Amino acid sequence: MKTIYNQVKTFLEINKWARERSFRDQAIILILRENYQNIGQSSFPIDKLRDFCRDYVSYERLWRKVTQENPDLRGKDWDDKIELEQNEQIKMGYESRFYENIKQLELL
């Protein structure tokens, strides 16, 4: 049986479109759909749905690990994350890099 890590790595190697962060959820669902072929049917047992949700969390965590350890499997938007987060913080009324500034002040 393939490990989750290997499934994710293989999927990213084969499906270059999935490397972009914006497609991660869709790609994980496609991987999981192979494991849970009856999902979406009304007769799908609640315990299987619970297992699906737990597996999704594992796949998402290992997806980040695979892309962190394999730079060649990262999407073009990999380096945009910090800028996007800072823009959202500013929109919400926070100072950009607020937490980094607090950490630096604590060191003084």
DAWO-V972860 format. One record per pair of residues at least 24 apart in sequence whose ideal C-beta (glycine too) atoms are under 8 Angstrom apart, sorted by the first residue. I is the first residue (numbers start at 1). GAP is how many residues later the second one is. D is the distance in whole Angstrom. If there is no record, write none. Layout:
i=I gap=GAP d=D
i=I gap=GAP d=D
This chain:
i=4 gap=51 d=8
i=4 gap=54 d=6
i=4 gap=55 d=6
i=4 gap=58 d=5
i=5 gap=57 d=5
i=5 gap=60 d=7
i=5 gap=61 d=6
i=7 gap=24 d=6
i=7 gap=52 d=8
i=8 gap=51 d=6
i=8 gap=54 d=5
i=8 gap=55 d=5
i=8 gap=58 d=5
i=9 gap=57 d=5
i=9 gap=61 d=7
i=9 gap=64 d=7
i=12 gap=54 d=6
i=12 gap=55 d=7
i=12 gap=58 d=8
i=12 gap=61 d=4
i=13 gap=60 d=7
i=19 gap=48 d=7
i=19 gap=54 d=6
i=19 gap=55 d=6
i=19 gap=56 d=4
i=19 gap=57 d=8
i=20 gap=55 d=4
i=20 gap=56 d=7
i=20 gap=57 d=5
i=21 gap=54 d=6
i=21 gap=56 d=5
i=21 gap=57 d=7
i=21 gap=60 d=7
i=22 gap=55 d=7
i=23 gap=52 d=8
i=24 gap=36 d=7
i=24 gap=39 d=6
i=27 gap=36 d=8
i=28 gap=28 d=6
i=28 gap=31 d=5
i=28 gap=32 d=6
i=28 gap=35 d=7
i=29 gap=27 d=8
i=31 gap=28 d=6
i=32 gap=24 d=6
i=32 gap=27 d=7
